[in-house]
């Protein structure tokens, strides 16, 4: 068996997959410095996750002395924007709820929460700008770009490389991610399993990115599962976001009560902000229940449609075909 680290088709496929993600990362980072749009930070984090998915899938075929540093540095970028992104999303939601709330008794508490979150976000702005400057000068990004250009320079630009070893790698990666996702299926019928639902979201995200990486290899035949993995991730992400609110808001109320007592020496001003925060807690509980029920409904439909079984069939049969075209023909004829 050939040394897989010397498989030219796999290296080319990896470089071809990485190139647009590196480009998207640089573009989004430049946009962060040019404009104030919360989607730019989101786009940076998505690009880094996609890069990490490629680096993880193809680690054995990348420069051994470099790949560990690349993965470490890209993960740091993902994490460094995490809290900023969370604050931006919370403020965006809060502004929307505030604008739709006409009851003045509720607005006082919502304004106080907006103030505290805005203060936190402002403190992080300088760090965000500094991190973005560092990202654009990252040695790992430059090294990856150099490797990509060197790997692709000798071959047709639009050609999709394929080999039995590459199909085996795609099969292994997608199967592993799907197994991780389905491990948590047993927990989804208990809405109190907050931790397991959160971990399932992470698994859905990993499956989504693996399916994106290998979409061209499978000629888009796995994209039906990609669409569903993305939808599952969105449902579970919304549920998780609401769990964060539901956990955070009672603590916020207690902190504000303490601040008010320290500042005024008595607690009566607290009565003005309490209704708005309690309203938001109930609002998020209602939204969580809505998203949870929608997720369960769609998950049951995906199971009835045999989504995950069909995904396994596609990648399995394609892997057989790549090894033995005659065998796949006989399998198809007998079914």
C-alpha positions in Angstrom: 0.0 0.0 0.0 1.3 3.4 -1.0 2.3 5.9 1.8 -0.9 7.9 2.2 1.2 11.0 2.9 2.4 10.9 -0.7 -1.1 10.6 -2.2 -1.1 13.4 -4.8 -4.9 13.3 -5.4 -5.6 13.7 -1.7 -3.2 16.6 -1.3 -4.7 18.3 -4.3 -8.2 17.8 -3.0 -7.2 19.2 0.4 -5.6 22.2 -1.2 -8.6 22.8 -3.4 -10.9 22.6 -0.4 -8.8 24.9 1.7 -8.3 27.7 -0.8 -11.8 29.3 -0.8 -11.9 29.1 3.0 -8.6 30.9 3.4 -9.8 33.6 1.0 -13.1 33.9 2.9 -11.3 34.3 6.2 -9.1 37.1 4.9 -12.0 38.9 3.3 -14.1 38.7 6.4 -11.2 39.9 8.6 -10.7 43.0 6.3 -14.4 43.7 6.5 -14.3 43.7 10.3 -11.8 46.6 10.2 -13.7 48.5 7.5 -17.3 48.3 8.8 -19.4 47.6 11.9 -21.4 44.6 10.9 -21.9 41.6 13.3 -22.1 39.2 10.4 -18.4 39.8 9.6 -17.3 38.3 12.9 -19.7 35.4 12.3 -18.2 34.9 8.9 -14.6 34.8 10.3 -15.6 32.1 12.8 -17.4 30.0 10.2 -14.4 30.2 7.9 -12.1 29.1 10.7 -14.3 26.2 11.5 -14.3 25.1 7.9 -10.5 25.4 7.7 -10.3 23.3 10.9 -12.6 20.7 9.4 -10.3 20.4 6.4 -7.1 20.3 8.5 -8.6 17.6 10.7 -9.8 15.4 7.8 -6.5 15.7 5.9 -4.0 15.9 8.8 -2.1 12.8 7.6 -1.5 14.3 4.2 -0.4 17.8 5.2 3.2 18.9 6.1 3.8 17.1 9.3 5.8 19.8 10.9 3.3 22.5 10.1 -0.2 21.0 10.5 -0.2 21.0 14.3 0.7 24.7 14.4 -1.9 25.5 11.7 -4.7 23.7 13.6 -3.7 25.3 16.9 -3.6 28.8 15.4 -6.8 28.5 13.6 -8.6 27.2 16.7 -7.3 30.3 18.6 -8.8 32.6 16.0 -12.2 30.8 16.4 -12.1 31.1 20.1 -10.9 34.6 20.3 -14.0 36.0 18.5 -16.4 33.8 20.5 -17.4 36.1 23.3 -17.6 39.1 21.0 -19.9 37.2 18.6 -22.1 36.1 21.6 -22.5 39.6 22.8 -23.3 40.9 19.3 -26.0 38.2 18.9 -27.5 39.0 22.3 -27.6 42.7 21.6 -29.1 42.2 18.2 -31.9 40.1 19.7 -32.4 42.4 22.6 -32.7 45.5 20.3 -35.3 43.6 18.2 -37.4 42.7 21.3 -37.1 46.2 22.8 -38.4 47.8 19.6 -41.4 45.5 19.6 -42.2 46.1 23.3 -44.6 49.0 23.8 -45.3 48.4 27.5 -43.2 51.1 29.4 -43.1 48.9 32.5 -41.1 46.4 30.6 -38.8 48.7 28.7 -36.9 50.0 31.8 -35.5 46.5 32.5 -34.7 45.9 28.9 -32.8 49.2 28.7 -30.8 48.3 31.7 -29.8 45.0 30.2 -28.9 46.7 26.9 -26.7 49.1 28.8 -24.8 46.3 30.6 -24.3 44.2 27.4 -23.2 47.3 25.5 -20.7 48.1 28.1 -19.2 44.6 27.9 -19.1 44.8 24.1 -17.4 48.2 24.1 -14.6 46.9 26.4 -13.9 44.1 23.9 -13.7 46.3 20.8 -10.0 47.3 21.0 -9.1 43.6 21.5 -11.2 42.7 18.5 -9.4 45.2 16.3 -6.0 44.0 17.6 -6.9 40.3 17.0 -8.1 41.1 13.5 -4.8 42.8 12.6 -2.9 39.8 14.0 -5.1 37.4 11.9 -4.2 39.2 8.7 -0.5 38.9 9.4 -0.8 35.3 10.7 2.2 33.1 9.7 0.0 30.1 9.6 -2.3 31.7 7.1 0.6 32.7 4.9 2.1 29.2 5.2 -1.1 27.5 4.2 -1.5 29.8 1.2 2.0 29.0 0.1 1.4 25.3 0.4 -2.0 25.6 -1.5 -0.4 27.5 -4.4 2.5 25.0 -4.6 0.2 22.0 -4.5 -2.2 23.3 -7.1 0.2 25.0 -9.5 1.0 21.8 -11.5 -2.6 20.7 -12.2 -5.7 21.9 -14.1 -7.5 24.5 -11.9 -11.0 23.1 -12.2 -10.3 19.4 -12.1 -11.6 17.5 -9.1 -9.1 14.9 -8.1 -10.4 11.5 -7.2 -8.9 8.2 -6.0 -10.0 5.1 -4.1 -8.0 6.4 -1.1 -9.8 9.7 -1.2 -13.2 8.1 -1.2 -12.1 5.9 1.7 -11.1 9.0 3.6 -14.4 10.7 2.9 -16.3 7.6 4.0 -14.3 7.4 7.2 -14.7 11.1 8.1 -18.4 11.3 7.3 -19.3 8.0 9.1 -17.4 9.2 12.2 -19.2 12.5 12.3 -22.6 10.9 11.7 -22.0 8.3 14.4 -21.1 11.2 16.8 -24.4 13.0 16.0 -26.6 9.9 16.3 -25.0 9.0 19.7 -27.0 11.9 21.2 -30.4 10.9 19.6 -31.5 9.0 22.7 -31.4 12.2 24.7 -33.4 14.5 22.4 -36.8 13.4 23.8 -36.0 14.9 27.2 -35.9 18.7 26.8 -34.1 19.0 30.1 -30.9 17.4 28.7 -29.3 20.8 28.1 -25.7 19.5 28.0 -26.5 16.6 25.6 -28.4 18.9 23.3 -25.5 21.3 23.3 -23.1 18.5 22.4 -25.4 17.3 19.7 -25.3 20.8 18.2 -21.5 20.6 18.0 -21.7 17.1 16.4 -24.3 18.4 13.8 -21.9 21.2 13.0 -19.0 18.8 12.5 -21.1 16.7 10.2 -22.1 19.7 8.3 -18.6 20.8 7.7 -17.4 17.4 6.8 -20.2 17.1 4.2 -19.2 20.5 2.8 -15.5 19.4 2.5 -16.4 16.2 0.6 -19.4 17.6 -1.4 -17.4 17.9 -4.7 -16.0 14.4 -4.2 -19.5 12.9 -4.1 -20.7 15.2 -6.9 -23.2 16.8 -4.6 -25.0 13.5 -4.0 -24.6 14.0 -0.2 -26.0 17.5 -0.2 -29.4 16.4 0.9 -27.9 15.4 4.2 -25.8 18.6 4.3 -29.0 20.7 4.2 -30.5 18.7 7.0 -27.4 18.7 9.1 -27.3 22.5 8.8 -31.0 22.7 9.8 -30.4 20.5 12.8 -27.5 22.7 13.8 -29.6 25.8 13.6 -32.4 24.3 15.7 -30.0 23.1 18.4 -28.1 26.4 18.2 -31.3 28.4 18.9 -32.2 26.0 21.7 -28.7 26.5 23.2 -28.8 30.3 22.8 -32.1 30.3 24.8 -30.7 28.1 27.5 -27.9 30.6 27.9 -30.4 33.4 28.3 -32.5 31.4 30.8 -29.5 30.7 32.9 -28.0 34.2 32.6 -31.0 36.5 33.3 -31.8 35.4 36.9 -28.1 35.9 37.8 -28.2 39.3 36.1 -31.2 40.3 38.2 -29.3 39.4 41.4 -26.3 41.4 40.3 -28.4 44.4 39.5 -30.1 44.2 42.9 -26.7 44.2 44.5 -25.6 47.2 42.5 -28.7 49.2 43.3 -28.4 48.5 47.0 -24.7 49.5 47.0 -25.5 52.7 45.0 -28.7 53.9 46.6 -28.6 52.2 50.0 -32.1 50.8 49.4 -33.7 48.4 46.8 -36.9 50.2 45.6 -35.4 51.2 42.2 -35.0 47.5 41.5 -38.8 47.2 41.1 -38.5 49.3 37.8 -36.1 46.8 36.1 -37.4 43.5 37.4 -40.6 43.2 35.2 -38.7 43.7 32.0 -36.1 41.0 32.8 -38.8 38.6 34.0 -40.7 39.2 30.8 -37.5 38.4 28.8 -37.0 35.1 30.8 -40.5 34.0 29.9 -40.1 35.1 26.3 -36.9 33.0 25.9 -38.6 30.0 27.6 -41.5 30.2 25.2 -39.1 30.5 22.2 -37.0 27.6 23.4 -40.1 25.4 23.7 -41.1 26.4 20.2 -37.7 25.6 18.7 -37.5 22.3 20.6 -40.9 21.1 19.3 -40.0 22.1 15.8 -36.7 20.3 16.0 -38.4 17.1 17.3 -41.0 17.2 14.6 -38.4 17.6 11.8 -36.1 15.0 13.4 -38.9 12.4 13.3 -39.5 13.3 9.7 -35.8 12.9 8.8 -35.8 9.5 10.5 -39.0 8.4 8.6 -37.3 9.6 5.3 -34.2 7.5 6.3 -32.0 10.5 5.8 -29.0 9.1 7.7 -29.3 5.6 6.3 -29.4 7.1 2.8 -26.3 9.1 3.5 -24.5 5.9 4.6 -25.6 4.2 1.4 -24.3 7.0 -0.8 -20.9 7.1 0.7 -20.6 3.3 1.1 -21.6 2.5 -2.5 -19.4 5.3 -3.9 -16.5 3.9 -1.9 -17.1 0.4 -3.4 -17.4 1.9 -6.9 -14.1 3.7 -6.5 -12.4 0.3 -5.7 -14.3 -1.9 -8.0 -16.7 -0.4 -10.7 -17.9 -3.9 -11.7 -18.9 -4.8 -8.2 -21.1 -1.6 -7.8 -22.8 -2.5 -11.1 -23.7 -6.0 -9.8 -25.0 -4.5 -6.5 -27.2 -2.0 -8.4 -28.5 -4.7 -10.8 -29.6 -6.9 -7.9 -31.6 -4.3 -6.0 
